[in-house]
Structures are given as structure tokens and as C-alpha cells.
Amino acid sequence: MPGKGWGVGLAAALALTACGPGGGAKLVGADAFRQVHMVDALHGWGLSGIDVLTTADGGATWATAQLPRIDTDLLTAPLASFPTPSAAWLCQAGSTRGAGPQQAYGDYLFQRYPSSRCVVTADAGRTWSAHDVPGTDTGIVNGRNRDTVDLVDVTALDATTALGVIRSERVHTGGGQESDDLVDLRVIRTTDAGRTWTTVLDRAPQRDGPPDSLGAPRIEMAGRSGWMVDWIPGVLEHTGDGGLTWQAAPLPDSLGAGWNARRARLGMPSLAPGPAVAVPVITEGVAGGPATVILARSDDGGRTWRVTAPQTCRSFCTDWGAADAPDRVVGDGAALLVTRDGGVHWRRAPIPLAFAQLRSVQMLTPSQGWAVGYTPNSATDLEQGEPLHTTDGGLTWTALTG
């Protein structure tokens, strides 16, 4: 299943073996790993601040891959997608690439940023191609208005085909009034590793009507089937043809979620083959109250839905996605909430005592998953963590590095 990375920090105990152009056996420092994603039970990808990493043994050892030095900060806040053991996409929004040529840093309203850019490998990092994303030049300024057009999501199907989301927004500041409004959203698609892109879906509130929410749509794909959230608040979009066409799947009114107030957000729908799908709706607490998670589940591909009772989180509810509709793991501070029956019953599973919380939780199957146990180090101000593995659906975890 194509997937994306999450920010992490792995412990120095995780050894990197010498392999490929990167060469040179070494240990990774406590703040080294920033993203990790497993493609299957053995193969996966990771990112540090300076390296692209691969594993072929379930995460026990990692090897460095040569990364093109196009931008010195290419691995700063990348949009990453890892569809296969040999293919990886690293994209960077223009706003994270720094100010444009001969543009001084200062008031962000007057900065002009470069285009968004993607680098792609089809051979596990031995070679890379790099292309700017057309139409993403940012920082057009008119008086106190600034228009920004940037890439906000990318999901790859393979080494040549990917979907991206471009968001255009207008910021106004001055005269005692401030606003940040959506101008338009576009889903774009490439079949030549990012050399060219075509628009397959677009929405402009001024043309199509509200909402003008600034949500950042996210796409997840499993083969040619996939879902998109946050295109329109409270509505899922589904594709069955690799992202060429999309159909809306509104969620039921019975959720009562505060979409306009942006107190509620959607997690990612489950991606297992077949018509059954479940999507979490997380509602933030009001005035310090607890957050809750509800699962909306459909057995007919989103035509009809049934909704579970709310489950309260003691901390923040963090959705980590799901391998199928009945099984889901939700983060809750120093614990996990685990369901095996589509949200009817939840079990609270404490994380190992050595860690403050789990990050980068990825359930590859209903039973098997990976995570990073995280503990802040106040003495060094570095993030210390350790890769963990579960074989019982997230109820217990064991360290990979011993």
C-alpha cells in the first residue's frame, strides 16, 4: 500500500549498515530519524535530517541512499510518499524552501518563495530525478494582500504516477483587519515522475460557493482505490481509477460535528480492498474539555453510514490510520485506544514505560505494526526514541534494537 512518512527521532542505538552510494557504517544520533514508513513486513524507508534510509529486515538495520543536494534543506518538512521498496517521492513546498533569489528574509507577507519541488527515485535511492511543480510560485503581493500557491500533499502510486494537492490562499493584513481565505484547491496527477502534471479536480469557493475553509486535503491510495479528506469539510471523496475521477461521499448529519468552527477533523479512512470502510471523526474539547473520537462505518463504499458512540481521550486523540474497517489504533498521550469491532468497544493499551508516547504508528495489517517510542531529553534538547514492533494489533510492543 502506498504510504507516507511521519516525523520521528530514533535513538543512537539504531545502527546504519554500509550499503550503496551512501557508504560508511555509522550510528545515527538521537535526533537523526525524522520519518519512517514500512512498505511490507521487511522493506521500509526512513528520513533523517541529511540522509534517505532503507531497511530490508523489518527495521533492525538501515542503509543510507545517496540524496541529490538540490536544496540544502530538502529534508526539512518534506511531503514524503513511499509506494514500493524501490520507489520514493520527496516533495517540498515552496514556502519551506526559503525565500526566492535575491529576496531578503523579513515580513513573510512580502517574501516570494520558489516553486514546490519533487525528487523521485525508482532504484532505492541510487539515482534521482528532480522537477518543480508548475504553477506553485508563491508570494504574489498586492498592497497588503498576499497570494500563495503551494503543494500541500503528495501520494505516489508507483515510481512514475502520483497525485498531489495544490492550495491557493489569500492573506490580508492591515487596517485593523486580518483574513486568510481559500482561493482554490486542485488535485493534480502525473504519470512521468513529476515532469508534467494535469489537473483532475478543482474547487474555487468564489466560483462554486462556500465553504472557504483552509483545510489541507490529504489523499491515501491502495492500488487504484483511494480516499481524500478535507476537500470539503465533512465530505469524503473516493476514487476507483487511480485518482482520475472522484465521487463525493458525504458523512451523516448525525455526527453533529462542528465543521465550520474547525473543532472537528477527519482521520484517514481505512484502505482495505472491498466496500467496507471506516473513518474517524475527532472532535476537540471545548474550554479544556476532553477530546472524543467517533467511527463512521460504511459497508457499501460510503453510500450509507452508521456511527459509533463517542470514545473519550484522556489527552489528545491522534489518528494513525487503519489496515481495515474493524481495526483501528488511536493515540491518546501515553496510551493507545484499540478497537477490533469498528469502534463499538475500545481497549486502552498503555505504551511501554520507557517512553512518554508513541509516534509514527503504522499498522501494516490488523495485527502487525511499527511505531517509535519517544522520550524528550531535557538535558540535550534532542528527541530520543526507539523503533518498536507489534504483532497483536497494538496491545503490546517490543523494541527492534534490543
C-alpha positions in Angstrom: 0.0 0.0 0.0 1.4 3.4 -0.9 2.2 5.4 2.2 3.6 8.5 3.7 6.2 9.1 6.4 5.8 10.6 9.8 8.2 12.7 11.9 10.2 10.7 14.4 13.5 10.7 16.3 15.3 7.4 16.7 17.9 6.5 19.3 21.6 6.3 18.7 21.3 2.6 19.2 19.8 2.1 15.8 22.8 1.1 13.6 23.1 2.1 9.9 24.9 -0.5 7.9 27.2 0.5 5.0 25.4 -0.1 1.7 25.2 1.6 -1.7 26.4 5.0 -2.6 26.0 6.4 0.9 28.7 4.1 2.2 30.3 4.0 5.6 28.9 2.2 8.6 27.8 4.6 11.3 25.4 5.2 14.2 22.6 7.6 14.0 22.4 10.4 16.6 19.4 10.8 18.9 17.8 13.4 16.7 18.5 11.6 13.4 15.4 9.8 12.1 12.5 12.2 11.2 10.3 9.9 9.2 9.8 6.1 8.9 7.5 4.0 6.8 7.3 0.3 6.1 6.1 -0.9 2.7 5.8 -4.5 3.8 7.0 -6.7 6.7 10.6 -6.4 5.7 11.1 -3.3 3.5 10.8 0.3 4.5 12.1 3.8 4.2 13.3 6.4 6.7 14.5 10.0 6.5 17.0 11.8 8.7 18.0 15.5 8.5 20.6 14.6 5.9 20.0 11.1 4.7 17.5 8.8 3.0 17.5 5.4 4.6 16.2 2.0 3.6 15.7 -1.3 5.5 15.2 -4.8 4.2 15.0 -6.6 7.6 11.9 -5.1 9.2 13.8 -2.1 10.7 16.6 -3.9 12.6 19.3 -2.3 10.4 19.3 0.6 7.9 21.4 1.6 4.9 22.0 5.1 3.5 21.0 6.1 0.0 22.6 8.9 -1.9 20.4 12.0 -1.9 20.8 14.7 -4.5 22.0 18.0 -3.0 19.5 20.2 -4.8 18.5 22.2 -1.8 20.4 22.1 1.5 17.1 21.9 3.4 15.4 19.4 1.1 14.7 17.1 4.1 13.2 19.9 6.2 9.4 19.2 6.5 9.2 17.2 3.3 6.0 15.7 1.8 7.1 12.1 1.5 5.5 9.1 -0.1 6.9 5.5 -0.4 4.9 3.3 -2.7 7.3 0.4 -3.1 10.6 -0.8 -1.7 12.5 0.8 -4.6 10.4 4.0 -5.2 10.3 7.1 -3.1 8.9 10.6 -3.6 10.2 13.6 -1.6 8.4 16.8 -2.3 8.9 20.2 -0.7 6.5 23.1 -0.6 8.0 26.3 -1.9 7.3 28.0 1.5 9.7 25.6 3.2 12.5 26.1 0.6 13.3 29.6 1.8 13.0 33.0 0.2 13.5 33.3 -3.5 16.6 34.5 -5.3 17.8 38.0 -4.0 14.8 38.1 -1.6 15.7 39.1 1.9 14.0 37.4 4.8 11.7 39.6 6.8 8.0 40.2 6.9 6.6 37.0 5.5 3.9 38.9 3.7 6.4 40.4 1.3 8.5 37.3 0.7 8.4 35.4 -2.6 9.2 31.7 -2.4 10.4 29.3 -5.0 8.2 26.7 -6.7 7.3 23.4 -4.9 9.7 20.7 -6.0 9.7 16.8 -6.1 12.6 14.4 -6.3 11.9 10.8 -7.2 13.9 7.6 -7.2 12.9 4.3 -8.8 16.0 2.4 -7.8 16.1 2.6 -4.0 17.9 5.9 -4.0 20.8 5.2 -6.3 19.6 7.8 -8.8 17.0 10.6 -8.5 15.1 12.9 -10.9 14.0 16.4 -9.8 11.2 18.7 -11.2 9.5 21.8 -10.0 5.7 21.6 -9.7 4.3 24.1 -12.3 2.1 26.9 -11.1 3.3 26.9 -7.5 5.3 30.1 -7.5 4.3 31.8 -4.2 4.4 35.3 -2.8 2.5 37.5 -5.2 1.9 40.7 -3.3 -0.6 43.4 -4.0 -0.8 46.1 -1.3 -1.5 44.2 2.0 -2.7 41.1 0.1 -0.5 38.1 -0.5 -1.4 35.1 -2.7 0.3 31.8 -2.0 0.1 28.7 -4.2 1.8 25.7 -2.8 1.8 21.9 -2.8 0.2 20.6 0.5 0.0 16.9 -0.1 1.5 14.1 -2.4 0.7 10.4 -2.7 2.5 8.2 -5.1 1.1 5.1 -6.7 4.5 3.9 -8.1 7.7 5.4 -9.4 6.1 7.4 -12.2 2.5 8.0 -11.1 1.5 10.3 -8.2 -1.3 12.6 -7.0 -0.8 16.0 -5.4 -2.9 18.7 -3.9 -2.2 22.4 -4.6 -3.8 25.0 -2.4 -4.0 28.7 -3.2 -4.8 31.1 -0.4 -5.0 34.9 0.0 -3.8 36.5 3.2 -4.8 40.1 4.0 -3.4 42.1 6.9 -3.7 45.7 7.7 -6.3 48.4 8.6 -7.2 46.5 11.8 -8.5 43.5 9.8 -6.9 40.2 9.0 -8.2 37.3 6.9 -6.8 34.1 5.4 -9.1 32.8 2.7 -9.1 29.9 0.3 -8.8 30.9 -3.4 -8.9 27.4 -4.9 -7.8 23.8 -4.4 -6.6 21.5 -7.2 -5.9 17.8 -7.3 -3.1 17.2 -9.8 -1.8 14.0 -11.3 1.5 12.9 -13.0 2.4 9.8 -14.9 6.0 10.7 -15.8 7.7 11.0 -12.4 6.7 14.7 -11.9 7.9 16.1 -15.3 4.3 17.2 -16.1 1.1 17.4 -14.2 -2.6 17.6 -15.1 -5.5 18.9 -13.0 -8.1 16.2 -12.4 -10.3 18.1 -9.8 -10.6 21.7 -8.7 -12.7 23.8 -6.3 -12.9 27.5 -6.0 -15.3 28.9 -3.3 -15.8 32.2 -5.2 -17.0 30.2 -8.2 -18.5 27.1 -6.6 -19.8 28.6 -3.4 -18.6 28.1 0.2 -17.0 26.7 2.2 -13.8 28.7 2.0 -12.1 26.7 4.7 -8.3 26.5 4.5 -8.1 22.8 5.3 -5.2 20.8 3.9 -6.7 17.9 1.9 -4.9 14.5 2.3 -5.1 11.6 -0.1 -4.3 7.9 0.7 -4.3 5.2 -2.0 -4.3 1.4 -2.1 -3.8 0.4 -5.6 -6.2 2.3 -7.8 -8.7 2.9 -5.0 -8.3 5.7 -2.6 -9.9 8.4 -0.4 -9.4 12.1 0.1 -10.4 14.1 3.3 -10.7 17.8 3.8 -11.5 18.7 0.2 -14.9 19.9 1.6 -15.3 19.7 5.4 -17.5 16.8 6.4 -17.3 15.1 2.9 -15.1 12.3 1.8 -14.0 11.9 -1.8 -13.4 8.5 -3.3 -11.6 7.3 -6.4 -11.5 3.9 -8.0 -9.4 4.7 -11.1 -6.1 5.9 -9.6 -7.3 9.4 -9.0 -8.6 10.3 -12.5 -12.1 10.8 -11.2 -13.6 11.4 -7.8 -17.0 10.9 -6.2 -18.3 12.6 -3.1 -19.4 10.5 -0.1 -21.0 12.9 2.5 -20.9 11.8 6.1 -24.1 11.5 8.1 -25.7 14.6 9.7 -26.0 12.6 12.9 -22.3 13.2 13.6 -23.1 16.7 14.7 -19.5 17.7 14.1 -18.5 21.4 14.2 -17.0 21.6 10.8 -17.4 25.3 10.4 -15.8 26.0 13.7 -13.0 23.6 12.8 -13.4 21.8 16.1 -13.8 18.5 14.3 -11.4 16.8 11.9 -11.4 13.7 9.9 -8.8 11.0 10.2 -7.9 8.8 7.2 -10.4 6.2 6.0 -9.3 2.5 6.2 -7.8 1.3 2.9 -8.5 -2.4 2.8 -9.9 -3.8 -0.5 -13.7 -4.1 -0.7 -16.7 -1.9 0.1 -16.3 -1.7 3.9 -14.7 1.5 5.1 -14.4 3.3 8.5 -13.3 6.9 9.1 -12.7 8.5 12.5 -14.1 11.9 13.4 -12.1 13.6 16.1 -13.7 16.5 18.0 -11.6 18.8 20.1 -12.7 19.5 23.6 -14.3 22.9 24.5 -12.9 25.0 27.3 -10.3 22.4 28.3 -12.8 19.5 28.0 -11.7 16.1 26.7 -11.5 15.2 23.0 -13.5 12.4 21.6 -13.3 10.0 18.6 -16.2 8.6 16.7 -16.0 6.0 14.0 -18.3 6.3 11.0 -18.5 3.0 9.2 -20.0 2.0 5.8 -20.4 -1.4 4.3 -21.3 -0.1 0.9 -18.5 2.2 -0.1 -19.8 5.3 1.6 -23.4 5.3 0.4 -24.8 4.7 3.8 -23.2 5.1 7.2 -23.6 4.0 10.8 -22.0 5.9 13.7 -20.5 4.6 16.9 -20.8 6.2 20.4 -18.1 8.7 21.2 -14.9 7.4 22.9 -13.2 9.9 25.2 -9.5 10.5 25.0 -7.7 11.5 28.2 -5.2 13.5 26.2 -5.2 14.4 22.5 -6.8 12.0 20.1 -4.3 11.1 17.3 -5.5 9.0 14.4 -2.8 6.7 12.9 -4.9 5.2 10.0 -6.1 1.6 9.8 -5.4 -1.5 7.8 -9.1 -2.4 7.6 -12.6 -1.2 8.7 -13.0 -3.1 12.0 -9.5 -2.5 13.4 -8.0 0.9 14.4 -5.4 2.3 16.7 -5.8 5.9 18.1 -3.1 7.7 20.1 -4.1 9.1 23.5 -1.0 10.6 25.1 0.9 7.8 27.0 -1.7 5.2 25.8 -3.3 3.8 22.8 -7.0 3.2 22.1 -7.5 -0.1 20.2 -10.7 -1.4 18.7 -11.3 -4.7 16.9 -15.0 -4.3 16.1 -15.3 -1.0 14.3 -15.5 1.3 17.3 -18.2 -0.5 19.3 -15.7 -1.4 22.0 -12.4 0.2 22.8 -9.5 -1.1 24.9 -6.9 1.3 26.4 -3.4 -0.1 26.0 -0.6 1.5 27.9 2.7 2.1 26.0 6.0 0.7 27.3 7.0 2.6 30.5 10.3 3.7 29.0 8.6 6.1 26.6 6.4 9.2 27.1 4.4 8.5 24.0 4.3 6.7 20.7 4.8 8.4 17.4 4.8 7.3 13.8 2.4 4.4 14.5 1.7 2.4 11.3 -0.5 -0.7 11.3 0.5 -2.6 8.1 -2.0 -5.3 8.9 -4.6 -5.6 11.6 -2.1 -7.4 13.8 1.4 -6.1 12.7 2.6 -2.6 13.0 5.6 -0.3 13.7 6.0 2.7 15.9 8.6 5.0 17.5 8.7 5.2 21.3 9.5 8.8 22.1 11.0 10.4 25.2 12.2 14.0 25.3 15.7 14.6 26.6 15.7 17.9 28.6 19.5 17.7 29.1 20.4 17.7 25.4 17.1 19.1 24.0 17.1 16.2 21.5 14.3 13.8 20.7 15.2 10.3 21.8 13.2 7.4 20.5 13.4 3.7 19.6 11.7 1.7 16.8 9.1 -0.7 18.2 7.1 -3.6 16.6 3.7 -5.1 17.5 2.2 -8.4 16.4 -1.1 -8.2 18.4 -2.7 -5.1 16.9 -1.0 -2.5 19.1 -1.7 -4.0 22.5 2.0 -4.8 23.3 5.2 -3.6 21.7 8.8 -4.9 21.6 12.0 -3.0 20.8 13.7 -3.7 17.5 17.2 -2.7 18.5 17.3 -4.6 21.8 
